[in-house]
Structure formats: C-alpha cells, structure tokens
Amino acid sequence: MEVFEDSYSHQFIETNGINLHVVLAGPEEGEMVIFLHGFPEFWYGWRGQIDFFAEQGYRVVVPDQRGYNLSDKPRRIRDYDIGELGRDIVGLIDHFGKDNVLLVGHDWGAAVAWWTAIQHSDRIKKLAILNVPHPAVMRENLFNNWSQVKRSWYIFFFQLPWMPEWFMIHDDFETAIKSISGKYELTSTDIERYKEAWGRPRAVKSMINWYRAAFRSLKKAKGKGNVTVPTLMLWGKLDTALGSEMAQPSIDLCEDGKLIFFEDATHWVQHEKAEDVNKHLLEFFLE
C-alpha cells in the first residue's frame, strides 16, 4: 500500500487509557483549536481547514478518534460510549496543558464536541458544530420524527452483527467512497488515503461500534443539556442523513448560539464549502 507523506507533525498521545494518533500544525504558542472528524473519515477529513488555520497562527490539533486509522481500537462496544469519546478529548486538552480550547466537530466529531461542551464547559472556549444536532434534539427526532427515522435507517442497520462490516468492505469500500463524496470530487489520492485508513486491522468494526455503543446508551441520556459556551452551527441544507429542521431547535439550547445555513451544501459542508466554512469559523474565533 502506498505510503503517504505530508508536512505535518504526527504524534501518538496517551489519553484516557488509550493512544490517539494526532496531527499537529501551526505555531506551538498559537491559540489551540481541536478539529474532530466523523464517520467514516479520519484526521484527513479536515484537510481543507488545517493549513488555513495554521497560517492564521492557530495551533491546530486533529486527532484520529479512537477506533479510526492509526489510533487505538478497543475491542468492546462499551469502549465507544460517548462518555469515553469525550474523555479522550479532555485528556488531549490536559496533555497540552491548556485550560480551554476552541473545539470544532463534524458528524460524529460534532456529537463528541457537543458532549464535551455540555459536560466540561470550563474546558471549551468556543464550540463550532457542523451538520449534527444537539444530542437531545437528535434523540427526540430519532424516535418521534418519521422523516428522520427514514433518514437514519443506517443507524439501525449498524446494530446488526458482522453484516455492516461485510457490506462496507466487500466492494473495496466503493460504497463508502460514494457516501462521503457529496457535491465535490475526491481525488485519486483522497480515495487511496481513505482506503488505507479503513483497511487497517479492526478499523471498520471499531468505527461501526460507535453506532452500536450510542444506540445502547440512548436511554441513559437524560436532560436537555443546555450549552453555555458560545456556539456556532454551520449546516448544509442538502444533507440526506440529518434533516435541517433539527438545526434551530439545537441552537435554541445554546445560551449564546448562532446558526448559518448553506443552501447548496450537503452533509460534507467542510469539503464542499471549505473557504466559506473557514471564513465563518475564523470570524467566530475572533469575536
């Protein structure tokens, strides 16, 4: 398999009992911003943001979250509970000796970012969310909004044993590639990098275990969990997996929230509208 090189610093950092592979860019003394990827991406999903924010003087930290690419892949489903995922990020903040950081999340990374901001608001200076609702809003719509239930069919499919893994792997990840293409075109290098990450031992099973753990813990999640830190939500309205009707109720649970819609973007807004996303994030950070 091809070995890819880049100009970033790569480290393995121990946090919450596991080792996370982390990409670092920008000046060490810069204000820290952590970007959290979602399913089925890895740190490379933020390639359109890393250089931009490093050049703006930020210390950019982009982990492969647990179960992904080069990070550790615990075997038990409960090891992917949202609490564990959030504590991974708090541990990263501790590792770098920061009181608080700017936190950006997309897809599952946004779910982890929501949890971290709710449970550890003192560690998050500002929160930016891309195309994922507040957990209380998601929970409500997953069971009471038939339109969202249909959109979320894959979440129920992922509860099955072994079959989701087989389905993702059997066609050399072509279905997975199509799922993240959105309205932009992946390069041959992009495709090979994703396939390399997905092809690592236990990667696919670990990635899908996020969904299994989440479904098992839904009943444990209680309360609205209002967000007290300044929050920016960016949402592509052509998202086929998550209905845009969940965006405003989510921002309503934020004491200081702002919502920006992208009318012609899909779930993959950070790829399709990279320049606009970067502009809005930078303005938010500087406010």
C-alpha positions as CSV (number, residue, x, y, z in Angstrom):
1,M,0.0,0.0,0.0
2,E,1.2,3.5,-0.8
3,V,2.9,5.4,2.0
4,F,1.7,9.0,2.2
5,E,3.8,11.9,3.4
6,D,2.8,15.4,4.4
7,S,4.4,18.4,6.2
8,Y,2.5,18.0,9.5
9,S,3.8,16.8,12.8
10,H,2.4,13.4,13.8
11,Q,2.3,12.2,17.4
12,F,0.8,9.4,19.5
13,I,-0.6,10.9,22.7
14,E,-1.8,8.8,25.6
15,T,-5.2,9.9,26.8
16,N,-8.0,8.2,28.8
17,G,-6.1,4.9,28.8
18,I,-5.5,4.7,25.0
19,N,-3.2,6.2,22.4
20,L,-4.5,8.6,19.9
21,H,-2.7,9.5,16.7
22,V,-2.8,13.3,16.4
23,V,-1.8,15.6,13.6
24,L,-0.3,19.0,14.6
25,A,0.2,22.1,12.6
26,G,0.8,25.8,13.2
27,P,2.9,27.6,15.9
28,E,3.1,25.9,19.2
29,E,2.4,29.2,21.0
30,G,-0.8,29.8,19.0
31,E,-4.3,29.5,20.4
32,M,-5.3,25.8,20.2
33,V,-8.2,24.6,18.0
34,I,-9.1,20.9,18.0
35,F,-10.9,19.5,15.0
36,L,-12.9,16.3,15.4
37,H,-13.8,14.2,12.4
38,G,-16.8,12.0,12.0
39,F,-17.8,8.7,10.3
40,P,-16.3,7.4,8.1
41,E,-13.4,9.9,7.9
42,F,-10.2,10.3,9.9
43,W,-7.9,13.3,10.6
44,Y,-7.7,13.8,6.8
45,G,-11.3,14.9,6.7
46,W,-10.1,18.3,7.9
47,R,-7.5,18.8,5.1
48,G,-9.4,21.9,3.9
49,Q,-9.0,23.6,7.2
50,I,-5.6,22.5,8.7
51,D,-3.3,24.7,6.6
52,F,-5.7,27.7,6.7
53,F,-5.9,27.9,10.4
54,A,-2.2,27.1,10.9
55,E,-1.4,30.0,8.6
56,Q,-3.7,32.2,10.7
57,G,-1.5,31.5,13.7
58,Y,-3.5,28.8,15.4
59,R,-2.1,25.6,16.9
60,V,-4.2,23.1,15.0
61,V,-4.8,19.7,16.7
62,V,-6.5,17.0,14.7
63,P,-6.8,13.5,16.2
64,D,-7.8,10.2,14.7
65,Q,-10.5,9.5,17.2
66,R,-10.5,6.1,18.9
67,G,-11.1,3.2,16.5
68,Y,-10.0,5.2,13.5
69,N,-6.9,5.0,11.3
70,L,-3.8,4.9,13.5
71,S,-5.4,5.4,16.9
72,D,-6.0,2.5,19.3
73,K,-9.0,0.4,18.6
74,P,-10.5,-1.1,21.8
75,R,-12.5,-4.3,21.2
76,R,-15.6,-3.8,23.4
77,I,-18.6,-1.9,22.2
78,R,-18.9,-0.1,25.5
79,D,-15.4,1.4,24.9
80,Y,-17.1,3.6,22.3
81,D,-19.6,5.1,24.7
82,I,-19.9,8.9,24.2
83,G,-18.5,9.5,27.7
84,E,-15.3,7.7,26.8
85,L,-15.0,9.5,23.5
86,G,-15.4,12.9,25.2
87,R,-12.9,12.0,27.9
88,D,-10.4,11.3,25.2
89,I,-10.7,14.9,24.1
90,V,-10.5,16.3,27.7
91,G,-7.3,14.2,28.1
92,L,-5.9,15.8,24.9
93,I,-6.5,19.2,26.4
94,D,-4.8,18.2,29.6
95,H,-1.9,16.7,27.7
96,F,-1.2,20.1,26.1
97,G,-1.6,21.9,29.4
98,K,-4.4,24.1,28.2
99,D,-7.2,25.5,30.4
100,N,-9.6,25.6,27.4
101,V,-9.6,25.3,23.6
102,L,-11.6,26.1,20.6
103,L,-13.4,22.9,19.6
104,V,-14.8,22.1,16.1
105,G,-16.7,18.9,15.2
106,H,-18.4,17.4,12.2
107,D,-20.7,14.4,12.1
108,W,-19.7,12.1,15.0
109,G,-17.0,14.6,15.9
110,A,-19.8,17.1,16.4
111,A,-21.5,14.6,18.7
112,V,-18.4,14.3,20.8
113,A,-17.9,18.1,20.7
114,W,-21.5,18.6,22.0
115,W,-20.9,16.2,24.9
116,T,-17.6,17.8,25.8
117,A,-19.0,21.3,25.8
118,I,-22.0,20.2,27.9
119,Q,-20.1,18.1,30.4
120,H,-16.8,20.1,30.5
121,S,-17.8,23.7,29.6
122,D,-14.9,25.1,31.5
123,R,-12.5,23.4,29.0
124,I,-14.2,24.8,25.9
125,K,-13.7,28.4,25.0
126,K,-15.9,28.3,21.9
127,L,-17.8,25.4,20.1
128,A,-18.4,25.0,16.4
129,I,-20.7,22.3,15.1
130,L,-21.1,21.2,11.5
131,N,-24.3,19.3,10.5
132,V,-25.2,17.5,13.6
133,P,-28.0,18.4,16.1
134,H,-27.7,18.8,19.8
135,P,-27.9,15.3,21.4
136,A,-31.3,15.9,23.0
137,V,-32.8,17.1,19.6
138,M,-31.3,14.1,17.9
139,R,-32.7,11.7,20.4
140,E,-36.2,13.2,20.2
141,N,-36.2,13.1,16.4
142,L,-34.7,9.6,16.0
143,F,-37.8,8.1,17.6
144,N,-40.6,10.7,17.1
145,N,-39.9,12.2,13.6
146,W,-40.7,9.6,10.9
147,S,-38.8,11.6,8.3
148,Q,-35.7,11.5,10.4
149,V,-36.2,7.8,11.2
150,K,-36.2,7.1,7.5
151,R,-33.0,9.2,7.0
152,S,-31.4,7.3,9.9
153,W,-32.0,3.8,8.6
154,Y,-28.3,3.1,8.6
155,I,-28.1,3.6,12.3
156,F,-30.5,0.7,12.8
157,F,-28.6,-1.4,10.2
158,F,-25.4,-0.8,12.1
159,Q,-26.8,-2.6,15.1
160,L,-26.6,-5.9,13.3
161,P,-23.6,-8.1,14.0
162,W,-20.9,-8.5,11.3
163,M,-23.1,-7.6,8.3
164,P,-22.4,-3.9,8.3
165,E,-18.7,-4.6,8.3
166,W,-19.0,-7.0,5.4
167,F,-21.2,-4.6,3.5
168,M,-18.6,-1.8,3.8
169,I,-15.6,-4.0,2.9
170,H,-16.9,-6.3,0.2
171,D,-16.8,-3.8,-2.6
172,D,-13.4,-2.4,-1.8
173,F,-15.0,0.5,0.0
174,E,-16.7,1.9,-3.1
175,T,-20.0,2.4,-1.3
176,A,-18.2,4.2,1.5
177,I,-16.3,6.4,-1.0
178,K,-19.6,7.4,-2.6
179,S,-21.1,8.2,0.8
180,I,-18.5,10.9,1.5
181,S,-18.3,12.4,-2.0
182,G,-21.2,14.8,-1.6
183,K,-21.1,17.6,-4.2
184,Y,-17.3,17.6,-4.5
185,E,-15.0,15.2,-6.3
186,L,-12.5,13.1,-4.4
187,T,-9.0,12.9,-6.0
188,S,-7.3,9.6,-6.5
189,T,-5.0,10.4,-3.6
190,D,-8.0,11.2,-1.4
191,I,-9.5,7.8,-2.2
192,E,-6.3,5.9,-1.5
193,R,-5.9,7.7,1.8
194,Y,-9.4,6.8,2.9
195,K,-9.0,3.2,1.8
196,E,-5.7,2.9,3.6
197,A,-7.3,4.1,6.9
198,W,-10.3,1.9,6.5
199,G,-8.2,-1.1,5.7
200,R,-6.3,-1.1,8.9
201,P,-6.9,-4.1,11.3
202,R,-10.2,-3.8,13.2
203,A,-10.8,-0.3,11.8
204,V,-14.2,-0.9,10.2
205,K,-15.6,-2.8,13.2
206,S,-14.4,-0.2,15.6
207,M,-15.9,2.7,13.5
208,I,-19.2,1.0,13.4
209,N,-19.0,0.2,17.1
210,W,-19.6,3.9,17.7
211,Y,-23.1,3.5,16.5
212,R,-23.7,0.3,18.5
213,A,-22.5,2.0,21.7
214,A,-24.6,5.1,21.0
215,F,-27.8,3.1,20.5
216,R,-27.3,1.1,23.7
217,S,-26.8,4.2,25.7
218,L,-29.7,6.3,24.4
219,K,-32.0,5.5,27.3
220,K,-29.3,6.6,29.7
221,A,-29.1,10.1,28.2
222,K,-31.4,12.4,30.2
223,G,-32.0,16.1,30.3
224,K,-31.6,18.8,27.6
225,G,-28.0,19.7,28.5
226,N,-28.0,23.4,27.7
227,V,-24.8,24.7,26.2
228,T,-23.3,27.6,28.0
229,V,-20.2,28.3,25.8
230,P,-20.5,30.4,22.6
231,T,-21.6,28.1,19.8
232,L,-21.6,28.4,16.0
233,M,-23.6,25.9,14.0
234,L,-22.9,25.5,10.2
235,W,-25.4,23.4,8.3
236,G,-25.6,22.2,4.7
237,K,-29.3,22.0,3.9
238,L,-28.9,19.3,1.3
239,D,-27.9,16.8,4.0
240,T,-29.6,13.5,3.2
241,A,-28.9,11.9,6.6
242,L,-29.9,14.7,9.0
243,G,-32.8,16.9,8.5
244,S,-32.2,20.7,8.7
245,E,-35.4,21.0,10.8
246,M,-33.2,19.9,13.7
247,A,-30.8,22.8,13.5
248,Q,-32.8,25.6,15.0
249,P,-34.1,23.6,18.0
250,S,-30.4,22.7,18.6
251,I,-29.2,26.3,18.6
252,D,-32.1,27.1,20.9
253,L,-30.5,25.0,23.5
254,C,-27.4,27.2,23.4
255,E,-27.2,30.3,25.6
256,D,-25.1,32.1,23.0
257,G,-25.7,30.4,19.7
258,K,-25.5,31.4,16.0
259,L,-26.8,29.3,13.1
260,I,-25.7,29.6,9.5
261,F,-27.3,27.6,6.7
262,F,-25.6,26.6,3.4
263,E,-28.4,26.3,0.9
264,D,-26.5,24.3,-1.7
265,A,-24.2,22.1,0.5
266,T,-24.7,18.6,1.7
267,H,-23.6,16.9,4.9
268,W,-20.0,17.4,3.8
269,V,-20.0,21.1,4.1
270,Q,-16.4,21.4,5.2
271,H,-15.3,19.9,1.9
272,E,-17.8,21.5,-0.5
273,K,-17.7,25.0,1.0
274,A,-14.2,24.9,2.6
275,E,-13.4,28.6,2.0
276,D,-16.8,29.8,3.4
277,V,-16.6,27.4,6.4
278,N,-13.1,28.7,7.1
279,K,-14.2,32.3,6.9
280,H,-17.2,31.7,9.3
281,L,-15.0,29.8,11.7
282,L,-12.3,32.4,11.8
283,E,-14.8,35.3,12.3
284,F,-16.4,33.3,15.1
285,F,-13.0,32.6,16.8
286,L,-12.1,36.3,16.6
287,E,-15.3,37.7,18.0
